[in-house]
Structure formats: C-alpha cells, structure tokens
Amino acid sequence: MAKTPKDKPRKPSPRSSPASGRGRKFKVFRTPIGFHDAYVAAPSRKAALEAWGADSNIFAQGIAEEVTDPALMEEPLARPGEVIRRARGSAEEHVAAADSQRPAKKEGGSRIKENRPSLRPSPAKRERRKKPSREELDAAEEALEKAERKQRKAFGRIDEQIQKLERERRDLQRKHERERDELADEVERARSAYRRAMRDWEP
C-alpha cells in the first residue's frame, strides 16, 4: 500500500540547499499534507519526493503536481529544497471539514459509522497501473549503438584507404623527383655538348 508523505517534512539536505543549487533550474511541486499544502522547489520530481519523504511515486497517483502560478512559486523558489507548508482554507473550514467526517451519533450516544468513499486510491486501482516497459527504449538504444558501430567501422576503412593513398602519393612524388632530376642533368649535358659542337662547326 502506497504511503502519502509523512506529516513532518524533512529538513533540506545540503545538496538541495540554496547555496548548492546555484545554477540549477528548479521547478515547484505541491502535495497535500493534512490541512496544508506542502510546496518544494526541486530540480526534478524525484528530488521533490525525497524532500517530502514520500515512499512511493505520488505524482503517478495524482496526489502531487507541478505548480506554475508565479505567486505560489515565489517563496519555494527563494528557499529551494525546503518544504514550505501553507494552510488550505480558513480555520472555520477546517473545523467544518473535521465535523463532517465524524460518524453520526445514535440516540444512546454512540456514533454510527457512515459509508463514505475513501480518499485514498484502492489497492486494486494501484495494481492496474503497470510499470512502463523499457522494451521500446532498449530496442531504440540498441539500434542507435549498432548504427554508430557500423558508421565507425566504415569511416575506419575509408581512413585506412586515405592513409594508403597518401603513402603511395609520397612514394610516387619522390620517384618522379628523382627521374626529373636525372632528366634535367641529361638535358644540361646535351645542351653543353650541342653548344660545343656549334662553336666547332662555325666557319
């Protein structure tokens, strides 16, 4: 059986204190405790549940909710991680509500129990809420990881080919430079021989 938050709120832990929460984005959450609403500014629903001391996910049960009214958010945001309690309605309304929940008296003075619907969700209703399946998420993550491995492997083959081509290019360039130098020397020798021959040929 799920438990609602305990009546005594927890003191804010160091990790949820204003000093340690600088730079973090906080949201404001609310849940009823007795005749009060318990507000807390926390970075997530999980952190809010910890601050309230809840033993189950009361958000899923509809007992807790996120607050978006700026007027209600101001004080909790000024004291993130601390549970802020605010009374719901007036003292007269609280007394009237308490009287309406008391069983009616019989003529002899004993009280008659009235059949009132329970405000707590029945175990049957809670049991119908199945835990969300991770099957689709796991399949999507596995497909993504498989695609990334395939991509890395393909890029690896291309990188190897590029490195091989670069080595072949360097080797070919060195070979052509040697051939060019040899041919250039041969051109110079031939040119020198031709000039000497021309000088000797002139009448």
C-alpha positions in Angstrom: 0.0 0.0 0.0 1.5 3.3 -1.1 2.2 5.9 1.6 1.5 9.6 1.4 4.2 12.0 2.5 4.8 12.0 6.3 3.3 14.9 8.2 6.7 16.1 9.3 8.7 17.4 6.4 12.3 16.7 6.0 14.9 19.3 6.6 16.6 20.3 3.3 19.7 18.3 2.6 22.9 20.1 1.7 22.6 19.0 -1.9 19.2 20.7 -2.2 20.0 23.9 -0.3 20.0 27.3 -2.0 23.8 27.5 -1.8 24.4 24.2 -3.5 21.5 24.8 -6.0 23.0 27.8 -7.7 23.0 27.5 -11.5 20.3 24.7 -11.4 16.8 25.0 -12.8 14.2 24.4 -10.2 10.5 23.6 -10.5 7.9 24.0 -7.8 5.8 20.9 -6.8 2.9 20.6 -4.4 1.2 17.8 -2.4 -1.5 17.9 0.4 -0.4 17.1 4.0 -3.4 17.2 6.3 -5.0 20.7 6.1 -1.9 22.1 4.5 -0.3 22.1 1.1 3.4 21.2 1.1 5.4 23.1 -1.6 9.0 22.4 -2.5 11.3 23.8 -5.2 13.4 20.9 -6.7 15.2 20.2 -9.9 13.1 17.1 -10.5 10.1 15.1 -9.3 12.4 12.5 -7.7 14.1 15.3 -5.7 10.6 16.6 -4.6 9.6 13.1 -3.4 12.8 12.8 -1.4 12.2 16.2 0.2 8.6 15.2 1.2 9.8 11.8 2.5 7.4 10.0 0.2 7.7 6.2 0.0 6.1 5.9 -3.4 5.5 7.9 -6.6 2.6 10.1 -5.5 2.8 12.0 -8.8 1.7 8.9 -10.6 -1.2 8.5 -8.1 -2.4 12.1 -8.7 -1.6 13.2 -5.2 1.2 15.6 -6.2 1.5 18.1 -9.0 3.7 20.8 -10.5 2.8 24.4 -9.7 3.0 27.1 -12.4 1.3 30.0 -10.6 4.1 32.6 -10.1 2.5 33.8 -6.8 2.7 30.3 -5.3 6.2 29.7 -6.7 7.9 32.8 -5.3 8.6 31.6 -1.7 9.6 28.0 -2.6 12.0 29.2 -5.3 13.5 31.6 -2.7 14.2 28.5 -0.4 14.9 25.6 -2.8 14.9 22.1 -1.3 12.9 23.3 1.8 9.3 22.1 2.3 7.0 25.1 2.6 3.7 24.4 4.3 0.7 26.6 3.6 -2.8 26.1 5.1 -5.7 25.4 2.8 -8.8 27.4 3.6 -9.7 29.1 6.9 -9.8 27.6 10.4 -13.6 27.5 10.3 -13.5 25.5 7.1 -11.0 23.0 8.8 -13.4 22.6 11.8 -16.4 22.1 9.5 -14.5 19.5 7.4 -13.4 17.6 10.6 -17.0 17.6 11.9 -18.4 16.3 8.6 -16.0 13.4 8.8 -17.1 12.3 12.3 -19.7 9.5 12.4 -23.2 10.5 13.4 -24.4 9.7 17.0 -27.1 7.2 17.8 -29.8 8.0 20.4 -27.8 6.2 23.1 -24.8 8.4 22.4 -22.6 6.0 20.4 -21.7 7.0 16.9 -23.0 5.4 13.7 -20.4 4.8 11.0 -21.3 6.3 7.7 -20.3 4.8 4.4 -18.0 7.4 2.9 -15.8 6.9 -0.1 -12.2 6.6 0.8 -10.0 9.4 -0.5 -7.0 7.0 -0.9 -6.8 5.0 -4.1 -7.8 1.4 -3.6 -5.1 -1.3 -3.9 -6.9 -2.6 -7.0 -6.6 0.7 -8.8 -2.9 0.9 -7.9 -2.3 -2.6 -9.1 -3.8 -1.8 -12.5 -1.1 0.8 -13.1 1.7 -1.3 -14.7 5.2 -0.2 -14.7 6.1 1.3 -18.0 8.1 -1.1 -20.3 11.6 -0.2 -21.4 11.3 -2.6 -24.4 10.9 0.1 -27.0 13.6 2.3 -25.4 16.0 -0.6 -25.2 15.4 -1.5 -28.8 15.9 2.1 -30.0 19.1 2.5 -28.0 20.4 -0.9 -29.4 19.6 0.2 -32.9 21.4 3.5 -32.4 24.5 1.8 -31.0 24.6 -0.7 -33.8 24.3 2.2 -36.4 27.2 4.1 -34.7 29.4 0.9 -34.7 28.7 0.4 -38.4 29.5 4.1 -39.1 32.7 4.0 -37.1 33.8 0.8 -39.0 33.0 2.3 -42.4 34.9 5.5 -41.5 37.8 3.4 -40.3 38.1 1.6 -43.7 38.0 5.0 -45.5 40.7 6.4 -43.2 42.9 3.3 -44.0 42.4 3.9 -47.7 43.2 7.6 -47.4 46.4 6.8 -45.5 47.4 4.2 -48.1 46.8 6.6 -50.9 48.8 9.3 -49.1 51.7 6.9 -48.8 51.5 5.9 -52.5 51.4 9.6 -53.4 54.5 10.4 -51.4 56.4 7.5 -52.9 55.3 8.5 -56.4 56.3 12.1 -55.8 59.8 11.1 -54.6 60.2 8.8 -57.6 59.1 11.5 -60.1 61.5 14.0 -58.4 64.4 11.6 -58.9 63.5 11.0 -62.5 63.1 14.7 -63.1 66.5 15.5 -61.6 68.2 12.8 -63.8 66.4 14.0 -66.9 67.3 17.6 -66.1 71.0 16.6 -65.7 70.8 14.8 -69.1 69.3 17.9 -70.7 72.2 20.1 -69.3 74.8 17.6 -70.7 73.1 17.5 -74.0 72.8 21.3 -74.2 76.5 21.7 -73.3 77.5 19.2 -76.0 75.4 20.9 -78.5 76.9 24.3 -77.8 80.4 23.0 -78.2 79.5 21.3 -81.4 78.1 24.6 -82.7 81.2 26.5 -81.9 83.4 24.0 -83.6 81.1 23.9 -86.7 81.2 27.7 -87.3 83.4 28.5 -90.4 
